[in-house]
Amino acid sequence: MGSNGFPKGDFYIKNVKTGLVITAVPGGTTVLADANNRGGDEIVYTRTADPRPVLTVPLPPGKNELQGWYYDETVEHLSGRARNILVSRKKFDDRGRFVLNADSGDMLQMNGAGRDGHTQWTVENGMIWAEWDYSPHYVVAQPGLDNPDEYTLAFIGQTLLPMYESTATWEFTPFP
């Protein structure tokens, strides 16, 4: 076993109730601006969007590179603290690897692994959580409002956990 309850090496993160795994999918492109040059040709300025974390059906070995994760507990040189971050094992583009992060709301997002201030994750009793706004928040598979059989990833506060206890437990399977 690694640190903070996560296994060592590469692994899948599978929701116990739904059987779905956390997957980092490419974010596509984002249009920043467009303009016309003097000749009337349209110029579109874009950037590659960050990957997105979603829940998907587990894929067979060899086709599942987007579903693999590892726990980075290396110690930062300047602060002397362990990083304790979940990193996608898939390198998406020349910007490098991406990390699972909580945003200011109840959503999860992916950010570049090289930046500071990543969410520091812990696993306890199969629940993935992080300290957020002075209280624990948990990663859950949230049933859809229109279709309760469709699930999305959510990051919820401890007060809401009783509503999502059945979808708040995760298991870790070694990546082949």
SVG drawing of the C-alpha trace seen along z (x, -y; Angstrom):
<svg xmlns="http://www.w3.org/2000/svg" viewBox="-36 -45 50 52">
<polyline fill="none" stroke="black" stroke-width="0.4" points="0.0,0.0 1.2,-3.5 0.5,-6.6 -2.8,-8.1 -4.6,-4.9 -3.8,-4.8 -2.0,-1.8 1.5,-2.1 1.9,-2.0 -0.7,-2.5 -4.3,-1.7 -8.0,-2.1 -10.4,-3.9 -13.7,-2.1 -17.0,-3.0 -18.2,0.0 -21.9,-0.6 -21.9,-1.6 -18.9,0.3 -17.8,-2.9 -14.2,-4.1 -12.8,-7.6 -11.5,-8.4 -9.6,-11.4 -10.8,-12.3 -9.3,-14.9 -10.9,-18.3 -10.8,-19.1 -10.1,-22.7 -11.3,-26.1 -11.7,-29.1 -10.0,-32.1 -10.8,-34.6 -11.4,-35.0 -10.7,-37.8 -10.4,-38.5 -7.1,-39.6 -6.8,-42.3 -7.4,-39.8 -10.7,-38.8 -9.5,-35.4 -10.8,-34.2 -8.2,-33.5 -9.3,-31.5 -7.1,-31.4 -7.6,-28.2 -5.9,-26.4 -6.0,-22.8 -8.5,-22.5 -7.6,-20.6 -8.8,-17.0 -12.0,-16.3 -12.6,-13.7 -15.7,-11.6 -17.1,-8.2 -17.0,-5.5 -17.4,-1.8 -14.1,0.1 -12.4,1.0 -10.3,4.1 -6.5,4.0 -4.8,2.2 -7.7,-0.1 -7.9,-1.8 -4.9,-4.2 -7.3,-7.1 -8.5,-5.1 -5.2,-4.7 -4.0,-6.8 -1.1,-6.9 -0.7,-8.6 2.2,-11.1 3.5,-11.5 6.9,-13.0 8.1,-15.7 8.2,-19.2 11.7,-20.7 10.8,-24.1 8.0,-23.3 9.2,-19.9 5.6,-18.6 4.3,-15.6 2.3,-16.4 -0.4,-13.7 -2.1,-14.2 -3.9,-11.9 -2.2,-12.0 -3.6,-10.6 -1.1,-8.1 -1.9,-9.3 0.2,-12.2 -2.3,-14.2 -0.1,-16.7 3.2,-18.6 1.9,-20.3 2.6,-17.0 0.5,-15.1 -2.7,-16.3 -4.0,-16.0 -7.5,-15.5 -8.5,-18.7 -11.5,-20.1 -12.7,-23.5 -14.4,-26.1 -17.8,-24.4 -18.9,-20.8 -17.1,-19.8 -13.9,-18.0 -11.5,-19.1 -8.0,-18.4 -5.0,-20.8 -1.4,-20.5 0.7,-18.5 3.4,-21.2 1.4,-23.9 1.1,-24.6 -2.0,-24.3 -3.3,-20.9 -6.0,-19.1 -4.3,-16.7 -6.3,-13.5 -6.7,-10.8 -8.6,-7.4 -10.3,-6.1 -12.7,-3.2 -12.8,-3.3 -13.9,-7.0 -11.7,-9.5 -11.7,-12.8 -9.8,-16.1 -9.9,-18.9 -11.8,-21.7 -13.0,-25.0 -12.1,-23.6 -14.3,-20.5 -13.8,-17.1 -15.3,-16.9 -15.8,-13.5 -15.6,-12.3 -18.9,-10.6 -20.7,-9.2 -23.8,-11.5 -26.9,-10.1 -28.4,-12.2 -31.6,-14.2 -33.3,-13.1 -31.9,-9.6 -30.8,-8.1 -28.9,-5.4 -26.5,-7.9 -23.7,-9.1 -21.4,-12.1 -18.5,-12.9 -19.1,-15.3 -17.2,-16.7 -19.6,-17.1 -19.3,-18.3 -19.5,-16.1 -23.0,-17.3 -24.3,-15.9 -22.5,-12.6 -25.5,-10.7 -27.4,-11.3 -24.5,-9.8 -23.1,-7.1 -24.0,-4.3 -22.0,-5.9 -19.1,-7.3 -17.0,-4.1 -14.2,-3.4 -11.9,-0.4 -8.5,-0.4 -7.4,2.2 -3.8,2.4 -3.3,1.3 -2.0,4.2"/>
</svg>
